């Protein structure tokens, strides 16, 4: 789906409703249908697939069927006011036209050139955006001018938050099957959906071997095997932290895989525990970042040595410097060090403010006079994502960091995300 829109609508999501302010808009002065003016739907849009997927990840994922359902929802009482006009027009074509109209930079001339040859498509797209705009197509005047006058009389933030953003969030065409996630150890994760767009399973690929785990509800996926007279269940648990941040195009967190007896529930093996992962949509990645970036988020993972493991979780900041091209991650862990790591040529990293009450996984190096331990060799992989990659303006980021002090010394594996 091709689309273009301004960056202002990227940052706020809210429930979609009718225009409830008292200002006068151009469409109100045009001839009215004898039946009156249609109003935007007030009942919430029901999308069972998205509701199910939201238990796993907050990443946007809509297939054509879901987008068509939403367009039909927004074509509230269309037939009542316009009969069977446009009955054969594809709902995904309408969605394309809606995305075009949501760009506030589009002029009357732009709209006429792009949609003038299909007035019904323009009519339906405008109706989807705001049902009362039906009056702009009553047979007199210029519908494109009427639409632009209505749009431009609204405050930018009102248009973005109450009209554009909730519609846009439901018609962007992204398939979660196209998202790619990787763990610290190189394991690949990808989701599979059914025809309704619901995540039904996950493929875990490691060392060229792929295991498929079925999803029944929530963030647990299952692979059932028979061992003699026993049913053995491998359970893959996908712990999204990006979901807590509301990331749209990326995700990060940790995963676990364990084996248990299905009948007794006894765990017989921990195959993977708290393994950090991160990834997202390659189509939404931004490589040529336009400006400096300052994000806040979270970091999770583990610190370990030969004898101990400490689970890590804490607040994080992520800064990108346009001039140097370097990303800097800062994370504060309640039960370990605070860290600052850069993806520069040396992989520089510092540790301060050690605070583990049990003196676990303490670094061998001695802090300097300022209490700082400095090292190199950190491997930091940061990816930035946004609604419009060609704009160079990211709205979120996710990545991984791996560092080892020395053979037999401390090892740190973390995933991070920010927006």
C-alpha positions as CSV (number, residue, x, y, z in Angstrom):
1,X,0.0,0.0,0.0
2,X,1.5,3.3,-1.1
3,X,0.9,6.2,1.3
4,X,2.3,9.5,2.3
5,X,1.4,11.8,5.2
6,X,3.0,14.3,7.5
7,X,4.9,13.4,10.6
8,X,2.6,15.3,13.0
9,X,0.1,12.5,13.3
10,X,2.7,10.0,14.5
11,X,2.6,10.6,18.2
12,X,-0.9,10.3,19.5
13,X,-3.5,7.6,19.4
14,X,-7.0,8.1,20.6
15,X,-10.5,6.7,20.1
16,X,-12.1,7.8,16.9
17,X,-15.3,9.8,17.3
18,X,-17.4,12.4,15.6
19,X,-16.6,16.1,15.5
20,X,-18.0,17.4,18.8
21,X,-16.7,21.0,18.9
22,X,-18.9,24.0,18.2
23,X,-17.0,25.6,15.4
24,X,-18.5,26.1,12.0
25,X,-17.2,24.0,9.1
26,X,-17.8,24.5,5.3
27,X,-19.7,21.3,4.8
28,X,-22.4,22.6,7.2
29,X,-23.3,25.3,4.8
30,X,-23.9,23.1,1.8
31,X,-27.2,21.6,0.7
32,X,-28.2,18.8,3.0
33,X,-29.6,15.3,2.2
34,X,-33.3,15.3,3.2
35,X,-32.5,12.6,5.6
36,X,-30.1,14.8,7.5
37,X,-26.4,14.7,8.0
38,X,-24.7,11.3,8.7
39,X,-22.7,11.0,11.9
40,X,-19.5,9.1,12.6
41,X,-20.0,5.7,14.2
42,X,-20.1,5.8,18.0
43,X,-19.8,2.1,18.8
44,X,-16.2,0.8,19.1
45,X,-14.6,-1.0,16.2
46,X,-14.3,-4.7,17.0
47,X,-11.3,-6.5,15.7
48,X,-10.9,-9.9,17.4
49,X,-7.6,-10.6,15.6
50,X,-6.0,-7.4,16.8
51,X,-7.3,-7.9,20.3
52,X,-5.7,-11.4,20.4
53,X,-2.4,-10.2,18.9
54,X,-2.3,-7.4,21.5
55,X,-1.8,-10.0,24.2
56,X,1.5,-10.9,22.4
57,X,2.8,-7.6,20.9
58,X,1.7,-4.0,20.3
59,X,3.2,-4.0,16.8
60,X,0.8,-2.9,14.1
61,X,-0.4,-5.7,11.9
62,X,-3.3,-5.5,9.5
63,X,-4.0,-7.6,6.5
64,X,-6.4,-6.7,3.7
65,X,-9.3,-8.4,5.4
66,X,-8.9,-6.4,8.6
67,X,-8.4,-3.1,6.7
68,X,-11.6,-3.8,4.7
69,X,-13.5,-4.5,7.9
70,X,-12.4,-1.1,9.3
71,X,-13.3,0.7,6.1
72,X,-16.8,-0.8,6.2
73,X,-17.1,0.2,9.9
74,X,-16.2,3.8,8.9
75,X,-18.6,3.7,6.0
76,X,-21.3,4.0,8.7
77,X,-24.8,4.2,7.1
78,X,-23.3,4.9,3.7
79,X,-26.0,3.0,1.9
80,X,-28.7,4.8,3.8
81,X,-27.5,8.2,2.5
82,X,-25.9,7.1,-0.9
83,X,-27.6,3.9,-1.9
84,X,-25.4,1.3,-3.7
85,X,-23.1,4.0,-5.1
86,X,-19.5,2.6,-5.0
87,X,-20.5,-0.9,-4.1
88,X,-17.9,-2.4,-6.4
89,X,-15.0,-0.2,-5.2
90,X,-12.3,-2.1,-3.4
91,X,-12.1,-1.3,0.3
92,X,-8.3,-1.3,0.1
93,X,-8.5,1.3,-2.7
94,X,-10.6,3.4,-0.4
95,X,-8.0,3.0,2.3
96,X,-5.3,4.2,-0.1
97,X,-7.3,7.2,-0.9
98,X,-7.9,7.9,2.8
99,X,-4.1,7.8,3.4
100,X,-3.7,10.3,0.6
101,X,-6.3,12.7,2.0
102,X,-4.8,12.5,5.6
103,X,-1.8,14.3,4.3
104,X,-2.5,17.9,5.3
105,X,0.0,19.1,2.7
106,X,-2.3,18.0,-0.1
107,X,-3.8,21.0,-1.9
108,X,-7.1,21.3,-3.7
109,X,-5.2,20.9,-7.0
110,X,-3.4,17.8,-5.6
111,X,-6.7,16.2,-4.6
112,X,-8.3,16.9,-8.0
113,X,-5.4,15.5,-9.9
114,X,-5.2,12.4,-7.8
115,X,-8.9,11.6,-7.2
116,X,-10.7,13.9,-9.7
117,X,-11.2,11.0,-12.2
118,X,-13.0,8.9,-9.6
119,X,-15.3,11.1,-7.8
120,X,-17.0,8.2,-6.0
121,X,-13.7,6.9,-4.6
122,X,-13.0,10.5,-3.4
123,X,-16.5,10.7,-1.9
124,X,-16.2,7.4,0.0
125,X,-12.7,8.2,1.3
126,X,-13.8,11.6,2.6
127,X,-16.9,9.9,4.2
128,X,-14.6,7.4,5.9
129,X,-12.5,10.3,7.4
130,X,-15.6,12.2,8.6
131,X,-19.1,11.0,7.7
132,X,-20.7,14.6,7.7
133,X,-18.5,15.4,4.8
134,X,-21.1,13.6,2.7
135,X,-22.6,17.1,2.2
136,X,-19.5,18.1,0.2
137,X,-20.7,15.8,-2.5
138,X,-24.3,17.1,-2.7
139,X,-24.0,18.2,-6.4
140,X,-23.0,21.8,-6.1
141,X,-19.6,23.5,-5.5
142,X,-16.2,21.9,-5.4
143,X,-15.8,18.8,-3.2
144,X,-12.0,19.1,-3.1
145,X,-12.3,22.7,-1.9
146,X,-15.0,21.8,0.6
147,X,-12.8,19.0,2.0
148,X,-9.7,21.3,2.3
149,X,-11.7,24.1,3.9
150,X,-13.0,21.7,6.5
151,X,-9.6,20.2,7.1
152,X,-7.8,23.6,7.4
153,X,-10.2,25.1,9.8
154,X,-9.3,22.6,12.4
155,X,-6.4,23.0,14.8
156,X,-3.5,20.7,13.8
157,X,-3.5,18.8,17.0
158,X,-7.2,18.2,16.9
159,X,-7.0,16.8,13.4
160,X,-4.0,14.6,14.2
161,X,-5.3,13.2,17.4
162,X,-9.0,12.9,16.9
163,X,-9.3,12.2,13.2
164,X,-6.1,11.2,11.5
165,X,-4.3,9.0,14.0
166,X,-7.0,6.5,15.0
167,X,-8.0,6.0,11.3
168,X,-4.4,5.7,10.2
169,X,-3.7,3.1,13.0
170,X,-6.3,0.8,11.5
171,X,-5.5,1.0,7.8
172,X,-1.7,0.8,7.5
173,X,-1.0,-2.5,5.7
174,X,1.7,-4.4,7.7
175,X,1.8,-8.1,8.2
176,X,3.4,-9.3,11.4
177,X,4.7,-12.3,9.4
178,X,7.2,-9.9,7.8
179,X,8.6,-8.8,11.1
180,X,12.0,-10.3,12.0
181,X,13.3,-10.8,15.5
182,X,16.7,-12.1,16.6
183,X,18.2,-13.0,20.0
184,X,21.7,-12.5,21.4
185,X,22.6,-16.1,20.3
186,X,21.4,-15.6,16.8
187,X,18.1,-17.5,17.2
188,X,15.4,-16.2,14.8
189,X,11.8,-15.7,15.7
190,X,8.9,-15.0,13.3
191,X,5.1,-15.2,13.7
192,X,2.5,-16.9,11.5
193,X,-1.0,-15.5,11.1
194,X,-4.3,-17.0,9.8
195,X,-6.7,-15.4,7.2
196,X,-8.2,-13.1,9.8
197,X,-4.8,-11.7,10.7
198,X,-4.5,-13.5,14.1
199,X,-1.2,-14.8,15.3
200,X,-1.5,-18.6,15.4
201,X,2.0,-19.8,15.8
202,X,5.7,-18.9,16.0
203,X,8.7,-20.4,14.3
204,X,11.9,-20.6,16.2
205,X,15.0,-21.1,14.1
206,X,18.4,-21.9,15.5
207,X,21.4,-23.5,13.7
208,X,19.2,-24.1,10.6
209,X,16.6,-26.1,12.6
210,X,13.1,-24.7,12.9
211,X,10.5,-25.6,15.5
212,X,6.9,-24.4,15.3
213,X,5.0,-23.6,18.4
214,X,1.2,-23.1,18.3
215,X,-0.5,-20.2,20.0
216,X,-3.8,-20.8,21.8
217,X,-4.1,-17.6,24.0
218,X,-1.8,-15.0,25.4
219,X,2.0,-15.0,24.9
220,X,2.6,-18.8,25.4
221,X,3.2,-21.1,22.4
222,X,3.2,-24.9,22.5
223,X,4.8,-27.8,20.7
224,X,3.5,-31.2,21.9
225,X,5.5,-34.4,21.3
226,X,5.0,-38.0,22.3
227,X,7.7,-39.7,24.2
228,X,6.7,-43.3,24.8
229,X,3.4,-43.2,26.8
230,X,3.9,-39.5,27.8
231,X,2.9,-36.3,26.1
232,X,5.8,-33.9,26.3
233,X,5.1,-30.2,25.9
234,X,7.7,-27.6,24.9
235,X,6.5,-24.1,25.9
236,X,7.8,-21.0,24.2
237,X,7.0,-17.8,26.2
238,X,7.4,-14.5,24.4
239,X,7.8,-11.7,26.9
240,X,7.3,-8.4,25.1
241,X,8.5,-5.3,26.8
242,X,7.8,-3.2,23.7
243,X,4.2,-3.9,24.3
244,X,4.4,-2.0,27.6
245,X,6.0,1.0,25.7
246,X,3.4,0.8,22.9
247,X,6.0,0.2,20.1
248,X,4.3,0.0,16.7
249,X,7.0,-1.2,14.3
250,X,9.5,-3.0,16.5
251,X,9.6,-5.1,19.7
252,X,12.0,-6.3,22.3
253,X,12.1,-8.4,25.4
254,X,13.1,-11.9,26.5
255,X,11.9,-15.4,25.8
256,X,11.9,-18.7,27.6
257,X,11.6,-22.3,26.3
258,X,11.0,-25.1,28.7
259,X,9.9,-28.7,28.5
260,X,7.2,-30.2,30.8
261,X,5.0,-33.2,31.1
262,X,1.6,-32.3,29.8
263,X,-0.3,-34.5,32.2
264,X,1.5,-33.6,35.4
265,X,2.8,-30.1,34.5
266,X,6.3,-31.0,35.9
267,X,9.1,-29.1,34.2
268,X,11.8,-31.4,33.0
269,X,14.1,-29.1,31.2
270,X,14.8,-25.3,30.8
271,X,16.0,-25.0,27.2
272,X,16.3,-21.2,27.2
273,X,15.8,-18.7,30.0
274,X,15.4,-14.9,29.8
275,X,17.1,-14.7,26.4
276,X,17.0,-11.1,25.1
277,X,15.5,-10.5,21.6
278,X,14.8,-7.5,19.5
279,X,13.6,-6.7,15.9
280,X,10.8,-5.4,13.8
281,X,9.7,-4.4,10.3
282,X,12.6,-4.0,7.9
283,X,10.2,-1.9,5.7
284,X,9.9,0.7,8.5
285,X,13.6,0.9,9.4
286,X,15.3,4.2,9.0
287,X,19.0,4.1,8.1
288,X,19.6,7.7,7.1
289,X,18.4,9.5,10.2
290,X,17.7,13.2,9.6
291,X,18.3,14.7,13.0
292,X,19.6,14.1,16.5
293,X,17.3,11.7,18.4
294,X,16.5,11.5,22.1
295,X,14.4,8.5,23.2
296,X,13.4,7.0,26.5
297,X,12.5,3.4,27.1
298,X,13.5,0.2,28.9
299,X,16.3,-2.4,28.9
300,X,16.1,-6.1,30.0
301,X,18.4,-9.1,30.0
302,X,20.9,-10.9,32.2
303,X,24.4,-10.4,33.7
304,X,26.2,-13.6,34.4
305,X,29.5,-15.3,35.2
306,X,30.4,-19.0,35.6
307,X,28.5,-19.3,38.9
308,X,25.7,-16.7,39.0
309,X,23.0,-15.0,36.9
310,X,21.3,-11.7,37.6
311,X,18.1,-10.8,35.8
312,X,18.3,-7.2,34.6
313,X,15.5,-4.7,34.0
314,X,15.6,-0.9,34.2
315,X,14.9,2.4,32.6
316,X,16.9,3.4,29.5
317,X,17.7,6.4,27.3
318,X,18.8,6.2,23.7
319,X,20.4,9.1,21.9
320,X,21.5,9.3,18.3
321,X,24.1,12.0,17.2
322,X,23.5,12.9,13.6
323,X,27.1,14.3,13.1
324,X,28.9,11.3,14.4
325,X,26.3,8.7,13.5
326,X,26.8,7.1,17.0
327,X,24.0,5.8,19.2
328,X,24.4,6.0,23.0
329,X,22.4,3.8,25.3
330,X,22.2,4.5,29.0
331,X,20.5,2.0,31.3
332,X,20.0,2.0,35.1
333,X,19.5,-1.4,36.7
334,X,18.2,-1.6,40.2
335,X,20.3,-4.7,41.1
336,X,23.5,-4.2,39.1
337,X,25.4,-1.4,37.5
338,X,24.3,1.6,35.6
339,X,25.8,1.4,32.1
340,X,26.5,3.7,29.2
341,X,27.4,2.0,25.9
342,X,28.1,3.4,22.4
343,X,28.2,1.7,19.0
344,X,31.4,3.5,18.2
345,X,34.5,1.9,16.6
346,X,35.7,0.5,20.0
347,X,32.3,-0.5,21.5
348,X,33.0,1.7,24.5
349,X,31.0,1.0,27.7
350,X,31.1,2.3,31.3
351,X,29.8,0.8,34.5
352,X,28.9,2.9,37.6
353,X,26.9,2.7,40.8
354,X,27.0,-1.0,41.6
355,X,24.1,-1.9,43.8
356,X,23.7,-5.7,44.1
357,X,22.9,-6.5,47.7
358,X,24.3,-10.0,47.3
359,X,27.5,-9.0,45.6
360,X,26.6,-11.0,42.5
361,X,28.3,-10.8,39.1
362,X,30.6,-8.0,40.2
363,X,33.2,-6.9,37.7
364,X,36.8,-7.9,38.3
365,X,38.0,-4.4,37.2
366,X,38.6,-1.7,39.9
367,X,36.7,1.5,39.5
368,X,38.7,4.7,39.0
369,X,38.7,7.6,41.4
370,X,35.3,8.7,40.1
371,X,33.8,5.2,40.6
372,X,33.7,4.5,36.9
373,X,34.8,1.2,35.2
374,X,35.6,1.8,31.5
375,X,35.9,-1.0,28.9
376,X,35.5,-1.7,25.2
377,X,34.3,-4.5,23.0
378,X,30.6,-4.0,23.5
379,X,28.6,-5.1,20.5
380,X,25.6,-2.8,20.2
381,X,23.0,-3.3,17.4
382,X,20.5,-0.4,17.3
383,X,17.7,-0.1,14.7
384,X,15.4,2.9,14.3
385,X,11.9,2.7,12.9
386,X,9.2,5.2,11.8
387,X,5.9,5.6,10.0
388,X,7.6,7.2,7.0
389,X,11.1,5.8,6.6
390,X,11.9,8.2,3.7
391,X,11.3,11.2,6.0
392,X,14.4,10.1,8.1
393,X,12.5,10.8,11.3
394,X,12.2,7.8,13.6
395,X,9.5,7.3,16.2
396,X,11.0,4.3,18.0
397,X,14.0,2.0,18.3
398,X,15.0,-1.4,19.4
399,X,18.2,-3.4,19.6
400,X,20.7,-5.7,21.5
401,X,23.9,-5.2,23.5
402,X,26.4,-8.0,24.3
403,X,29.6,-7.5,26.3
404,X,32.1,-9.9,28.0
405,X,34.6,-8.7,30.5
406,X,37.1,-11.6,30.0
407,X,37.1,-15.4,29.7
408,X,35.4,-16.6,32.9
409,X,34.5,-13.1,33.9
410,X,31.2,-11.2,33.7
411,X,29.0,-11.3,30.7
412,X,26.1,-9.0,29.9
413,X,23.3,-9.6,27.4
414,X,20.5,-7.1,27.1
415,X,17.7,-6.0,24.7
416,X,16.4,-2.4,24.7
417,X,13.6,-0.4,23.2
418,X,12.7,3.2,23.3
419,X,10.4,5.8,21.7
